[in-house]
Amino acid sequence: MYRKSDIAFLRGRQSSGKFCKTLETFLFTFLDEVQECLEDQIVVFQQDNASIHASKETKKFLEDSGVFLMDGLVLTT
């Protein structure tokens, strides 16, 4: 199954609060649609270690929202 989410065009610097709002607006609808198609499988969200991704606020927001995160960092060269 292949799906694409809507793209979010962001303006200016992003704070953890703005990032959480972007996730709420764009990611959650997409995850709900994908989860319906996958039935009993778990959808896992992956992000890098950018400061707004790794902040306490973002981690708590994702945890409270029931989003499963991939453990570990992806290394790129």
mmJSON file of the N, C-alpha and C atoms, coordinates in Angstrom:
{"data_MODEL":{"atom_site":{
"group_PDB":["ATOM","ATOM","ATOM","ATOM","ATOM","ATOM","ATOM","ATOM","ATOM","ATOM","ATOM","ATOM","ATOM","ATOM","ATOM","ATOM","ATOM","ATOM","ATOM","ATOM","ATOM","ATOM","ATOM","ATOM","ATOM","ATOM","ATOM","ATOM","ATOM","ATOM","ATOM","ATOM","ATOM","ATOM","ATOM","ATOM","ATOM","ATOM","ATOM","ATOM","ATOM","ATOM","ATOM","ATOM","ATOM","ATOM","ATOM","ATOM","ATOM","ATOM","ATOM","ATOM","ATOM","ATOM","ATOM","ATOM","ATOM","ATOM","ATOM","ATOM","ATOM","ATOM","ATOM","ATOM","ATOM","ATOM","ATOM","ATOM","ATOM","ATOM","ATOM","ATOM","ATOM","ATOM","ATOM","ATOM","ATOM","ATOM","ATOM","ATOM","ATOM","ATOM","ATOM","ATOM","ATOM","ATOM","ATOM","ATOM","ATOM","ATOM","ATOM","ATOM","ATOM","ATOM","ATOM","ATOM","ATOM","ATOM","ATOM","ATOM","ATOM","ATOM","ATOM","ATOM","ATOM","ATOM","ATOM","ATOM","ATOM","ATOM","ATOM","ATOM","ATOM","ATOM","ATOM","ATOM","ATOM","ATOM","ATOM","ATOM","ATOM","ATOM","ATOM","ATOM","ATOM","ATOM","ATOM","ATOM","ATOM","ATOM","ATOM","ATOM","ATOM","ATOM","ATOM","ATOM","ATOM","ATOM","ATOM","ATOM","ATOM","ATOM","ATOM","ATOM","ATOM","ATOM","ATOM","ATOM","ATOM","ATOM","ATOM","ATOM","ATOM","ATOM","ATOM","ATOM","ATOM","ATOM","ATOM","ATOM","ATOM","ATOM","ATOM","ATOM","ATOM","ATOM","ATOM","ATOM","ATOM","ATOM","ATOM","ATOM","ATOM","ATOM","ATOM","ATOM","ATOM","ATOM","ATOM","ATOM","ATOM","ATOM","ATOM","ATOM","ATOM","ATOM","ATOM","ATOM","ATOM","ATOM","ATOM","ATOM","ATOM","ATOM","ATOM","ATOM","ATOM","ATOM","ATOM","ATOM","ATOM","ATOM","ATOM","ATOM","ATOM","ATOM","ATOM","ATOM","ATOM","ATOM","ATOM","ATOM","ATOM","ATOM","ATOM","ATOM","ATOM","ATOM","ATOM","ATOM","ATOM","ATOM","ATOM","ATOM","ATOM","ATOM","ATOM","ATOM","ATOM","ATOM","ATOM"],
"id":[1,2,3,4,5,6,7,8,9,10,11,12,13,14,15,16,17,18,19,20,21,22,23,24,25,26,27,28,29,30,31,32,33,34,35,36,37,38,39,40,41,42,43,44,45,46,47,48,49,50,51,52,53,54,55,56,57,58,59,60,61,62,63,64,65,66,67,68,69,70,71,72,73,74,75,76,77,78,79,80,81,82,83,84,85,86,87,88,89,90,91,92,93,94,95,96,97,98,99,100,101,102,103,104,105,106,107,108,109,110,111,112,113,114,115,116,117,118,119,120,121,122,123,124,125,126,127,128,129,130,131,132,133,134,135,136,137,138,139,140,141,142,143,144,145,146,147,148,149,150,151,152,153,154,155,156,157,158,159,160,161,162,163,164,165,166,167,168,169,170,171,172,173,174,175,176,177,178,179,180,181,182,183,184,185,186,187,188,189,190,191,192,193,194,195,196,197,198,199,200,201,202,203,204,205,206,207,208,209,210,211,212,213,214,215,216,217,218,219,220,221,222,223,224,225,226,227,228,229,230,231],
"type_symbol":["N","C","C","N","C","C","N","C","C","N","C","C","N","C","C","N","C","C","N","C","C","N","C","C","N","C","C","N","C","C","N","C","C","N","C","C","N","C","C","N","C","C","N","C","C","N","C","C","N","C","C","N","C","C","N","C","C","N","C","C","N","C","C","N","C","C","N","C","C","N","C","C","N","C","C","N","C","C","N","C","C","N","C","C","N","C","C","N","C","C","N","C","C","N","C","C","N","C","C","N","C","C","N","C","C","N","C","C","N","C","C","N","C","C","N","C","C","N","C","C","N","C","C","N","C","C","N","C","C","N","C","C","N","C","C","N","C","C","N","C","C","N","C","C","N","C","C","N","C","C","N","C","C","N","C","C","N","C","C","N","C","C","N","C","C","N","C","C","N","C","C","N","C","C","N","C","C","N","C","C","N","C","C","N","C","C","N","C","C","N","C","C","N","C","C","N","C","C","N","C","C","N","C","C","N","C","C","N","C","C","N","C","C","N","C","C","N","C","C","N","C","C","N","C","C","N","C","C","N","C","C"],
"label_atom_id":["N","CA","C","N","CA","C","N","CA","C","N","CA","C","N","CA","C","N","CA","C","N","CA","C","N","CA","C","N","CA","C","N","CA","C","N","CA","C","N","CA","C","N","CA","C","N","CA","C","N","CA","C","N","CA","C","N","CA","C","N","CA","C","N","CA","C","N","CA","C","N","CA","C","N","CA","C","N","CA","C","N","CA","C","N","CA","C","N","CA","C","N","CA","C","N","CA","C","N","CA","C","N","CA","C","N","CA","C","N","CA","C","N","CA","C","N","CA","C","N","CA","C","N","CA","C","N","CA","C","N","CA","C","N","CA","C","N","CA","C","N","CA","C","N","CA","C","N","CA","C","N","CA","C","N","CA","C","N","CA","C","N","CA","C","N","CA","C","N","CA","C","N","CA","C","N","CA","C","N","CA","C","N","CA","C","N","CA","C","N","CA","C","N","CA","C","N","CA","C","N","CA","C","N","CA","C","N","CA","C","N","CA","C","N","CA","C","N","CA","C","N","CA","C","N","CA","C","N","CA","C","N","CA","C","N","CA","C","N","CA","C","N","CA","C","N","CA","C","N","CA","C","N","CA","C","N","CA","C","N","CA","C","N","CA","C","N","CA","C"],
"label_alt_id":[null,null,null,null,null,null,null,null,null,null,null,null,null,null,null,null,null,null,null,null,null,null,null,null,null,null,null,null,null,null,null,null,null,null,null,null,null,null,null,null,null,null,null,null,null,null,null,null,null,null,null,null,null,null,null,null,null,null,null,null,null,null,null,null,null,null,null,null,null,null,null,null,null,null,null,null,null,null,null,null,null,null,null,null,null,null,null,null,null,null,null,null,null,null,null,null,null,null,null,null,null,null,null,null,null,null,null,null,null,null,null,null,null,null,null,null,null,null,null,null,null,null,null,null,null,null,null,null,null,null,null,null,null,null,null,null,null,null,null,null,null,null,null,null,null,null,null,null,null,null,null,null,null,null,null,null,null,null,null,null,null,null,null,null,null,null,null,null,null,null,null,null,null,null,null,null,null,null,null,null,null,null,null,null,null,null,null,null,null,null,null,null,null,null,null,null,null,null,null,null,null,null,null,null,null,null,null,null,null,null,null,null,null,null,null,null,null,null,null,null,null,null,null,null,null,null,null,null,null,null,null],
"label_comp_id":["MET","MET","MET","TYR","TYR","TYR","ARG","ARG","ARG","LYS","LYS","LYS","SER","SER","SER","ASP","ASP","ASP","ILE","ILE","ILE","ALA","ALA","ALA","PHE","PHE","PHE","LEU","LEU","LEU","ARG","ARG","ARG","GLY","GLY","GLY","ARG","ARG","ARG","GLN","GLN","GLN","SER","SER","SER","SER","SER","SER","GLY","GLY","GLY","LYS","LYS","LYS","PHE","PHE","PHE","CYS","CYS","CYS","LYS","LYS","LYS","THR","THR","THR","LEU","LEU","LEU","GLU","GLU","GLU","THR","THR","THR","PHE","PHE","PHE","LEU","LEU","LEU","PHE","PHE","PHE","THR","THR","THR","PHE","PHE","PHE","LEU","LEU","LEU","ASP","ASP","ASP","GLU","GLU","GLU","VAL","VAL","VAL","GLN","GLN","GLN","GLU","GLU","GLU","CYS","CYS","CYS","LEU","LEU","LEU","GLU","GLU","GLU","ASP","ASP","ASP","GLN","GLN","GLN","ILE","ILE","ILE","VAL","VAL","VAL","VAL","VAL","VAL","PHE","PHE","PHE","GLN","GLN","GLN","GLN","GLN","GLN","ASP","ASP","ASP","ASN","ASN","ASN","ALA","ALA","ALA","SER","SER","SER","ILE","ILE","ILE","HIS","HIS","HIS","ALA","ALA","ALA","SER","SER","SER","LYS","LYS","LYS","GLU","GLU","GLU","THR","THR","THR","LYS","LYS","LYS","LYS","LYS","LYS","PHE","PHE","PHE","LEU","LEU","LEU","GLU","GLU","GLU","ASP","ASP","ASP","SER","SER","SER","GLY","GLY","GLY","VAL","VAL","VAL","PHE","PHE","PHE","LEU","LEU","LEU","MET","MET","MET","ASP","ASP","ASP","GLY","GLY","GLY","LEU","LEU","LEU","VAL","VAL","VAL","LEU","LEU","LEU","THR","THR","THR","THR","THR","THR"],
"label_asym_id":["A","A","A","A","A","A","A","A","A","A","A","A","A","A","A","A","A","A","A","A","A","A","A","A","A","A","A","A","A","A","A","A","A","A","A","A","A","A","A","A","A","A","A","A","A","A","A","A","A","A","A","A","A","A","A","A","A","A","A","A","A","A","A","A","A","A","A","A","A","A","A","A","A","A","A","A","A","A","A","A","A","A","A","A","A","A","A","A","A","A","A","A","A","A","A","A","A","A","A","A","A","A","A","A","A","A","A","A","A","A","A","A","A","A","A","A","A","A","A","A","A","A","A","A","A","A","A","A","A","A","A","A","A","A","A","A","A","A","A","A","A","A","A","A","A","A","A","A","A","A","A","A","A","A","A","A","A","A","A","A","A","A","A","A","A","A","A","A","A","A","A","A","A","A","A","A","A","A","A","A","A","A","A","A","A","A","A","A","A","A","A","A","A","A","A","A","A","A","A","A","A","A","A","A","A","A","A","A","A","A","A","A","A","A","A","A","A","A","A","A","A","A","A","A","A","A","A","A","A","A","A"],
"label_entity_id":["1","1","1","1","1","1","1","1","1","1","1","1","1","1","1","1","1","1","1","1","1","1","1","1","1","1","1","1","1","1","1","1","1","1","1","1","1","1","1","1","1","1","1","1","1","1","1","1","1","1","1","1","1","1","1","1","1","1","1","1","1","1","1","1","1","1","1","1","1","1","1","1","1","1","1","1","1","1","1","1","1","1","1","1","1","1","1","1","1","1","1","1","1","1","1","1","1","1","1","1","1","1","1","1","1","1","1","1","1","1","1","1","1","1","1","1","1","1","1","1","1","1","1","1","1","1","1","1","1","1","1","1","1","1","1","1","1","1","1","1","1","1","1","1","1","1","1","1","1","1","1","1","1","1","1","1","1","1","1","1","1","1","1","1","1","1","1","1","1","1","1","1","1","1","1","1","1","1","1","1","1","1","1","1","1","1","1","1","1","1","1","1","1","1","1","1","1","1","1","1","1","1","1","1","1","1","1","1","1","1","1","1","1","1","1","1","1","1","1","1","1","1","1","1","1","1","1","1","1","1","1"],
"label_seq_id":[1,1,1,2,2,2,3,3,3,4,4,4,5,5,5,6,6,6,7,7,7,8,8,8,9,9,9,10,10,10,11,11,11,12,12,12,13,13,13,14,14,14,15,15,15,16,16,16,17,17,17,18,18,18,19,19,19,20,20,20,21,21,21,22,22,22,23,23,23,24,24,24,25,25,25,26,26,26,27,27,27,28,28,28,29,29,29,30,30,30,31,31,31,32,32,32,33,33,33,34,34,34,35,35,35,36,36,36,37,37,37,38,38,38,39,39,39,40,40,40,41,41,41,42,42,42,43,43,43,44,44,44,45,45,45,46,46,46,47,47,47,48,48,48,49,49,49,50,50,50,51,51,51,52,52,52,53,53,53,54,54,54,55,55,55,56,56,56,57,57,57,58,58,58,59,59,59,60,60,60,61,61,61,62,62,62,63,63,63,64,64,64,65,65,65,66,66,66,67,67,67,68,68,68,69,69,69,70,70,70,71,71,71,72,72,72,73,73,73,74,74,74,75,75,75,76,76,76,77,77,77],
"pdbx_PDB_ins_code":[null,null,null,null,null,null,null,null,null,null,null,null,null,null,null,null,null,null,null,null,null,null,null,null,null,null,null,null,null,null,null,null,null,null,null,null,null,null,null,null,null,null,null,null,null,null,null,null,null,null,null,null,null,null,null,null,null,null,null,null,null,null,null,null,null,null,null,null,null,null,null,null,null,null,null,null,null,null,null,null,null,null,null,null,null,null,null,null,null,null,null,null,null,null,null,null,null,null,null,null,null,null,null,null,null,null,null,null,null,null,null,null,null,null,null,null,null,null,null,null,null,null,null,null,null,null,null,null,null,null,null,null,null,null,null,null,null,null,null,null,null,null,null,null,null,null,null,null,null,null,null,null,null,null,null,null,null,null,null,null,null,null,null,null,null,null,null,null,null,null,null,null,null,null,null,null,null,null,null,null,null,null,null,null,null,null,null,null,null,null,null,null,null,null,null,null,null,null,null,null,null,null,null,null,null,null,null,null,null,null,null,null,null,null,null,null,null,null,null,null,null,null,null,null,null,null,null,null,null,null,null],
"Cartn_x":[0.83,0.0,0.884,0.646,1.401,0.43,0.744,-0.082,0.835,0.314,1.048,0.228,0.911,0.227,0.219,-0.597,-0.559,0.772,1.26,2.512,2.198,3.021,2.852,3.938,3.537,4.488,4.599,5.789,6.009,6.702,6.341,6.945,7.739,8.907,9.704,10.287,10.866,11.457,10.357,10.654,9.677,10.05,9.089,9.262,8.625,8.825,8.189,6.675,6.151,4.702,4.163,4.86,4.447,4.545,5.606,5.785,4.648,4.28,3.171,1.874,1.636,0.432,0.461,1.628,1.758,1.451,1.975,1.686,0.196,-0.404,-1.837,-2.658,-2.271,-3.021,-2.81,-1.584,-1.268,-1.027,-0.303,0.085,-1.047,-1.795,-2.777,-3.87,-4.351,-5.353,-4.778,-3.552,-2.879,-2.701,-2.234,-2.038,-3.349,-4.427,-5.737,-6.145,-5.942,-6.283,-5.439,-4.155,-3.261,-3.615,-3.876,-4.197,-5.455,-6.446,-7.664,-7.351,-6.434,-6.067,-5.247,-4.498,-3.596,-4.233,-5.43,-6.192,-5.408,-4.874,-4.261,-2.758,-2.189,-0.766,-0.552,0.628,0.949,1.689,1.261,1.941,2.996,4.23,5.338,5.818,5.978,6.42,7.916,8.632,10.077,10.418,11.306,11.811,13.271,13.957,15.363,15.508,16.705,16.987,17.045,16.328,16.26,15.705,16.109,15.727,14.217,13.444,11.986,11.387,12.091,11.616,11.93,13.055,13.537,13.143,12.416,12.073,11.107,11.122,10.197,8.753,8.476,7.11,6.621,7.459,7.077,6.94,7.89,7.82,6.551,6.214,4.993,3.755,3.745,2.623,2.392,3.453,3.325,2.902,3.471,3.098,1.623,1.198,-0.201,-1.158,-0.67,-1.493,-1.489,-0.689,-0.654,0.131,1.06,1.882,3.079,3.285,4.44,5.622,6.755,7.962,8.977,9.693,10.78,11.92,12.471,13.595,14.873,15.764,17.075,17.052,18.233,18.401,18.792,18.399,18.825,20.093,21.136,22.408,22.515,22.9,23.104,24.521,25.019,26.369,26.332],
"Cartn_y":[-1.167,0.0,1.243,2.121,3.366,4.53,5.452,6.651,7.846,8.997,10.242,11.145,11.847,12.812,14.168,15.064,16.443,17.054,17.962,18.632,19.883,20.127,21.301,22.309,23.479,24.556,25.409,25.465,26.157,27.484,28.466,29.8,30.112,30.69,31.138,29.994,30.374,29.38,28.562,27.309,26.426,26.178,26.309,25.97,24.604,24.046,22.766,22.887,23.996,24.213,24.263,24.981,25.052,23.677,22.938,21.605,20.681,20.732,19.904,20.258,21.536,21.966,21.446,21.469,20.933,19.442,18.708,17.276,17.038,17.801,17.652,17.925,18.937,19.345,18.398,17.954,17.194,15.706,15.373,13.975,13.107,13.589,12.736,12.249,13.102,12.672,11.579,11.78,10.795,9.469,9.522,8.295,7.554,8.283,7.644,6.897,7.515,6.874,5.626,5.724,4.581,3.462,3.814,2.806,2.029,2.697,2.014,0.942,1.21,0.256,-0.91,-0.672,-1.698,-2.566,-2.223,-2.966,-3.181,-4.376,-4.693,-4.415,-3.841,-3.512,-2.146,-1.923,-0.666,0.257,1.506,2.527,3.174,3.277,3.848,5.109,6.179,7.47,7.605,8.081,8.26,9.733,10.228,11.588,11.616,12.689,12.789,13.446,13.832,14.36,15.892,16.545,18.012,18.458,19.618,20.062,20.096,20.507,20.532,19.132,18.162,16.782,16.11,16.477,15.808,16.531,17.63,18.41,17.652,18.001,17.394,17.636,18.851,19.199,18.291,18.095,17.254,15.797,15.304,13.911,13.655,14.578,14.429,14.499,15.424,15.569,14.271,13.697,12.46,11.296,11.224,10.162,10.286,11.495,11.727,11.449,11.601,11.385,9.929,9.085,7.667,7.339,8.211,7.975,7.114,6.027,5.166,5.727,5.885,6.406,5.297,5.376,4.445,4.764,3.752,3.945,4.174,4.956,5.17,6.245,6.613,7.658,7.047,7.697,7.298,8.078,7.375,8.023,8.22,9.412,9.682,10.183,10.008,10.482,11.496],
"Cartn_z":[0.0,0.0,0.0,-0.928,-1.009,-0.912,-0.044,0.116,0.275,-0.081,0.109,1.011,1.876,2.737,2.041,2.546,2.068,2.489,1.681,2.024,2.846,3.824,4.685,4.344,3.928,3.655,4.912,5.468,6.738,6.495,7.298,7.179,8.437,8.242,9.375,10.185,11.3,12.204,12.862,13.091,13.712,15.164,16.025,17.434,17.653,18.82,19.138,19.066,19.564,19.529,18.109,17.224,15.818,15.158,15.494,14.927,15.354,16.618,17.113,16.394,16.157,15.435,14.001,13.361,12.006,11.993,12.968,13.058,13.233,14.115,14.386,13.125,12.378,11.188,10.009,9.784,8.578,8.825,9.862,10.059,10.587,11.544,12.21,11.267,10.377,9.399,8.512,8.067,7.226,7.97,9.213,9.992,10.205,10.439,10.609,9.344,8.178,6.906,6.675,6.93,6.736,7.712,8.959,9.976,9.6,9.014,8.578,7.546,6.651,5.602,6.144,7.197,7.726,8.792,9.215,10.207,11.491,11.707,13.0,13.063,12.021,12.034,12.678,13.176,13.85,12.888,12.838,12.046,12.934,12.427,13.19,12.477,13.241,12.711,12.947,11.927,12.027,11.839,12.664,12.509,12.933,12.593,12.958,14.329,14.659,15.997,16.001,15.074,15.087,16.437,16.882,18.231,18.432,17.421,17.598,17.591,17.029,17.042,18.375,18.967,20.182,21.467,21.359,22.555,23.464,24.73,25.69,25.273,24.788,24.374,23.246,22.233,21.1,21.523,22.306,22.76,23.56,24.46,25.263,24.369,23.431,22.51,21.731,21.182,20.414,21.303,22.494,23.434,23.825,24.174,24.554,23.399,22.173,20.979,20.529,21.189,20.857,19.6,19.224,18.035,18.425,17.689,17.92,17.145,17.828,17.196,16.978,15.866,15.605,16.561,17.189,18.101,17.317,17.903,17.306,16.245,15.828,14.823,13.495,12.445,11.112,10.798,10.444,10.131,8.629,8.216,6.8,6.592,5.389,5.08,3.975],
"occupancy":[1.0,1.0,1.0,1.0,1.0,1.0,1.0,1.0,1.0,1.0,1.0,1.0,1.0,1.0,1.0,1.0,1.0,1.0,1.0,1.0,1.0,1.0,1.0,1.0,1.0,1.0,1.0,1.0,1.0,1.0,1.0,1.0,1.0,1.0,1.0,1.0,1.0,1.0,1.0,1.0,1.0,1.0,1.0,1.0,1.0,1.0,1.0,1.0,1.0,1.0,1.0,1.0,1.0,1.0,1.0,1.0,1.0,1.0,1.0,1.0,1.0,1.0,1.0,1.0,1.0,1.0,1.0,1.0,1.0,1.0,1.0,1.0,1.0,1.0,1.0,1.0,1.0,1.0,1.0,1.0,1.0,1.0,1.0,1.0,1.0,1.0,1.0,1.0,1.0,1.0,1.0,1.0,1.0,1.0,1.0,1.0,1.0,1.0,1.0,1.0,1.0,1.0,1.0,1.0,1.0,1.0,1.0,1.0,1.0,1.0,1.0,1.0,1.0,1.0,1.0,1.0,1.0,1.0,1.0,1.0,1.0,1.0,1.0,1.0,1.0,1.0,1.0,1.0,1.0,1.0,1.0,1.0,1.0,1.0,1.0,1.0,1.0,1.0,1.0,1.0,1.0,1.0,1.0,1.0,1.0,1.0,1.0,1.0,1.0,1.0,1.0,1.0,1.0,1.0,1.0,1.0,1.0,1.0,1.0,1.0,1.0,1.0,1.0,1.0,1.0,1.0,1.0,1.0,1.0,1.0,1.0,1.0,1.0,1.0,1.0,1.0,1.0,1.0,1.0,1.0,1.0,1.0,1.0,1.0,1.0,1.0,1.0,1.0,1.0,1.0,1.0,1.0,1.0,1.0,1.0,1.0,1.0,1.0,1.0,1.0,1.0,1.0,1.0,1.0,1.0,1.0,1.0,1.0,1.0,1.0,1.0,1.0,1.0,1.0,1.0,1.0,1.0,1.0,1.0,1.0,1.0,1.0,1.0,1.0,1.0,1.0,1.0,1.0,1.0,1.0,1.0],
"B_iso_or_equiv":[0.0,0.0,0.0,0.0,0.0,0.0,0.0,0.0,0.0,0.0,0.0,0.0,0.0,0.0,0.0,0.0,0.0,0.0,0.0,0.0,0.0,0.0,0.0,0.0,0.0,0.0,0.0,0.0,0.0,0.0,0.0,0.0,0.0,0.0,0.0,0.0,0.0,0.0,0.0,0.0,0.0,0.0,0.0,0.0,0.0,0.0,0.0,0.0,0.0,0.0,0.0,0.0,0.0,0.0,0.0,0.0,0.0,0.0,0.0,0.0,0.0,0.0,0.0,0.0,0.0,0.0,0.0,0.0,0.0,0.0,0.0,0.0,0.0,0.0,0.0,0.0,0.0,0.0,0.0,0.0,0.0,0.0,0.0,0.0,0.0,0.0,0.0,0.0,0.0,0.0,0.0,0.0,0.0,0.0,0.0,0.0,0.0,0.0,0.0,0.0,0.0,0.0,0.0,0.0,0.0,0.0,0.0,0.0,0.0,0.0,0.0,0.0,0.0,0.0,0.0,0.0,0.0,0.0,0.0,0.0,0.0,0.0,0.0,0.0,0.0,0.0,0.0,0.0,0.0,0.0,0.0,0.0,0.0,0.0,0.0,0.0,0.0,0.0,0.0,0.0,0.0,0.0,0.0,0.0,0.0,0.0,0.0,0.0,0.0,0.0,0.0,0.0,0.0,0.0,0.0,0.0,0.0,0.0,0.0,0.0,0.0,0.0,0.0,0.0,0.0,0.0,0.0,0.0,0.0,0.0,0.0,0.0,0.0,0.0,0.0,0.0,0.0,0.0,0.0,0.0,0.0,0.0,0.0,0.0,0.0,0.0,0.0,0.0,0.0,0.0,0.0,0.0,0.0,0.0,0.0,0.0,0.0,0.0,0.0,0.0,0.0,0.0,0.0,0.0,0.0,0.0,0.0,0.0,0.0,0.0,0.0,0.0,0.0,0.0,0.0,0.0,0.0,0.0,0.0,0.0,0.0,0.0,0.0,0.0,0.0,0.0,0.0,0.0,0.0,0.0,0.0],
"pdbx_formal_charge":[null,null,null,null,null,null,null,null,null,null,null,null,null,null,null,null,null,null,null,null,null,null,null,null,null,null,null,null,null,null,null,null,null,null,null,null,null,null,null,null,null,null,null,null,null,null,null,null,null,null,null,null,null,null,null,null,null,null,null,null,null,null,null,null,null,null,null,null,null,null,null,null,null,null,null,null,null,null,null,null,null,null,null,null,null,null,null,null,null,null,null,null,null,null,null,null,null,null,null,null,null,null,null,null,null,null,null,null,null,null,null,null,null,null,null,null,null,null,null,null,null,null,null,null,null,null,null,null,null,null,null,null,null,null,null,null,null,null,null,null,null,null,null,null,null,null,null,null,null,null,null,null,null,null,null,null,null,null,null,null,null,null,null,null,null,null,null,null,null,null,null,null,null,null,null,null,null,null,null,null,null,null,null,null,null,null,null,null,null,null,null,null,null,null,null,null,null,null,null,null,null,null,null,null,null,null,null,null,null,null,null,null,null,null,null,null,null,null,null,null,null,null,null,null,null,null,null,null,null,null,null],
"auth_seq_id":[1,1,1,2,2,2,3,3,3,4,4,4,5,5,5,6,6,6,7,7,7,8,8,8,9,9,9,10,10,10,11,11,11,12,12,12,13,13,13,14,14,14,15,15,15,16,16,16,17,17,17,18,18,18,19,19,19,20,20,20,21,21,21,22,22,22,23,23,23,24,24,24,25,25,25,26,26,26,27,27,27,28,28,28,29,29,29,30,30,30,31,31,31,32,32,32,33,33,33,34,34,34,35,35,35,36,36,36,37,37,37,38,38,38,39,39,39,40,40,40,41,41,41,42,42,42,43,43,43,44,44,44,45,45,45,46,46,46,47,47,47,48,48,48,49,49,49,50,50,50,51,51,51,52,52,52,53,53,53,54,54,54,55,55,55,56,56,56,57,57,57,58,58,58,59,59,59,60,60,60,61,61,61,62,62,62,63,63,63,64,64,64,65,65,65,66,66,66,67,67,67,68,68,68,69,69,69,70,70,70,71,71,71,72,72,72,73,73,73,74,74,74,75,75,75,76,76,76,77,77,77],
"auth_comp_id":["MET","MET","MET","TYR","TYR","TYR","ARG","ARG","ARG","LYS","LYS","LYS","SER","SER","SER","ASP","ASP","ASP","ILE","ILE","ILE","ALA","ALA","ALA","PHE","PHE","PHE","LEU","LEU","LEU","ARG","ARG","ARG","GLY","GLY","GLY","ARG","ARG","ARG","GLN","GLN","GLN","SER","SER","SER","SER","SER","SER","GLY","GLY","GLY","LYS","LYS","LYS","PHE","PHE","PHE","CYS","CYS","CYS","LYS","LYS","LYS","THR","THR","THR","LEU","LEU","LEU","GLU","GLU","GLU","THR","THR","THR","PHE","PHE","PHE","LEU","LEU","LEU","PHE","PHE","PHE","THR","THR","THR","PHE","PHE","PHE","LEU","LEU","LEU","ASP","ASP","ASP","GLU","GLU","GLU","VAL","VAL","VAL","GLN","GLN","GLN","GLU","GLU","GLU","CYS","CYS","CYS","LEU","LEU","LEU","GLU","GLU","GLU","ASP","ASP","ASP","GLN","GLN","GLN","ILE","ILE","ILE","VAL","VAL","VAL","VAL","VAL","VAL","PHE","PHE","PHE","GLN","GLN","GLN","GLN","GLN","GLN","ASP","ASP","ASP","ASN","ASN","ASN","ALA","ALA","ALA","SER","SER","SER","ILE","ILE","ILE","HIS","HIS","HIS","ALA","ALA","ALA","SER","SER","SER","LYS","LYS","LYS","GLU","GLU","GLU","THR","THR","THR","LYS","LYS","LYS","LYS","LYS","LYS","PHE","PHE","PHE","LEU","LEU","LEU","GLU","GLU","GLU","ASP","ASP","ASP","SER","SER","SER","GLY","GLY","GLY","VAL","VAL","VAL","PHE","PHE","PHE","LEU","LEU","LEU","MET","MET","MET","ASP","ASP","ASP","GLY","GLY","GLY","LEU","LEU","LEU","VAL","VAL","VAL","LEU","LEU","LEU","THR","THR","THR","THR","THR","THR"],
"auth_asym_id":["A","A","A","A","A","A","A","A","A","A","A","A","A","A","A","A","A","A","A","A","A","A","A","A","A","A","A","A","A","A","A","A","A","A","A","A","A","A","A","A","A","A","A","A","A","A","A","A","A","A","A","A","A","A","A","A","A","A","A","A","A","A","A","A","A","A","A","A","A","A","A","A","A","A","A","A","A","A","A","A","A","A","A","A","A","A","A","A","A","A","A","A","A","A","A","A","A","A","A","A","A","A","A","A","A","A","A","A","A","A","A","A","A","A","A","A","A","A","A","A","A","A","A","A","A","A","A","A","A","A","A","A","A","A","A","A","A","A","A","A","A","A","A","A","A","A","A","A","A","A","A","A","A","A","A","A","A","A","A","A","A","A","A","A","A","A","A","A","A","A","A","A","A","A","A","A","A","A","A","A","A","A","A","A","A","A","A","A","A","A","A","A","A","A","A","A","A","A","A","A","A","A","A","A","A","A","A","A","A","A","A","A","A","A","A","A","A","A","A","A","A","A","A","A","A","A","A","A","A","A","A"],
"auth_atom_id":["N","CA","C","N","CA","C","N","CA","C","N","CA","C","N","CA","C","N","CA","C","N","CA","C","N","CA","C","N","CA","C","N","CA","C","N","CA","C","N","CA","C","N","CA","C","N","CA","C","N","CA","C","N","CA","C","N","CA","C","N","CA","C","N","CA","C","N","CA","C","N","CA","C","N","CA","C","N","CA","C","N","CA","C","N","CA","C","N","CA","C","N","CA","C","N","CA","C","N","CA","C","N","CA","C","N","CA","C","N","CA","C","N","CA","C","N","CA","C","N","CA","C","N","CA","C","N","CA","C","N","CA","C","N","CA","C","N","CA","C","N","CA","C","N","CA","C","N","CA","C","N","CA","C","N","CA","C","N","CA","C","N","CA","C","N","CA","C","N","CA","C","N","CA","C","N","CA","C","N","CA","C","N","CA","C","N","CA","C","N","CA","C","N","CA","C","N","CA","C","N","CA","C","N","CA","C","N","CA","C","N","CA","C","N","CA","C","N","CA","C","N","CA","C","N","CA","C","N","CA","C","N","CA","C","N","CA","C","N","CA","C","N","CA","C","N","CA","C","N","CA","C","N","CA","C","N","CA","C","N","CA","C","N","CA","C","N","CA","C"],
"pdbx_PDB_model_num":[1,1,1,1,1,1,1,1,1,1,1,1,1,1,1,1,1,1,1,1,1,1,1,1,1,1,1,1,1,1,1,1,1,1,1,1,1,1,1,1,1,1,1,1,1,1,1,1,1,1,1,1,1,1,1,1,1,1,1,1,1,1,1,1,1,1,1,1,1,1,1,1,1,1,1,1,1,1,1,1,1,1,1,1,1,1,1,1,1,1,1,1,1,1,1,1,1,1,1,1,1,1,1,1,1,1,1,1,1,1,1,1,1,1,1,1,1,1,1,1,1,1,1,1,1,1,1,1,1,1,1,1,1,1,1,1,1,1,1,1,1,1,1,1,1,1,1,1,1,1,1,1,1,1,1,1,1,1,1,1,1,1,1,1,1,1,1,1,1,1,1,1,1,1,1,1,1,1,1,1,1,1,1,1,1,1,1,1,1,1,1,1,1,1,1,1,1,1,1,1,1,1,1,1,1,1,1,1,1,1,1,1,1,1,1,1,1,1,1,1,1,1,1,1,1,1,1,1,1,1,1]
}}}
